[in-house]
Amino acid sequence: MANTKSGIKRMRQNEARRARNRALRSKLRTAVKTARTVEPGVDRAGAVAEAIRALDKAVTKGVMHRNTAARRKSGLARGLAAAR
């Protein structure tokens, strides 16, 4: 437990950021998983586009490094191309 006022405030800030990051990361993982395991007949391109949007948002919010997102987007695009 922090002793100073600034330490207590820092703990509050860290907890709020942690909760925000966890929520964003969870949405991101769900979108990517949905795009990878979409059933035949369902709009796969739309699911991939949604996952790419989620990856871009995670980079903007600072949850994920831009090169990591680029690598994952590339993998999704390759999977989409292979499915066609």
GIDA-V10226 format. One record per backbone hydrogen bond with DSSP energy under -1.0 kcal/mol. NH is the residue of the N-H (numbers start at 1). CO is the residue of the C=O. Records with the same first field share a line. If there is no record, write none. Layout:
BEGIN
NH: CO  CO
END
This chain:
BEGIN
8: 4
9: 5
10: 6
11: 7
12: 8
13: 9
14: 10
15: 11
16: 12
17: 13
18: 14
19: 15
20: 16
21: 17
22: 18
23: 19
24: 20
25: 21
26: 22
27: 23
28: 24
29: 25
30: 26
31: 27
32: 28
33: 29
34: 30
35: 31
36: 32
37: 33
42: 39
44: 42
47: 43
48: 44
49: 45
50: 46
51: 47
52: 48
53: 49
54: 50
55: 51
56: 52
57: 53
58: 54
59: 55
60: 56
61: 57
63: 58
64: 58
69: 65
70: 66
71: 67
72: 68
73: 69
74: 70
75: 71
76: 72
77: 73
78: 74
79: 75
80: 76
81: 77
82: 78
83: 79
END
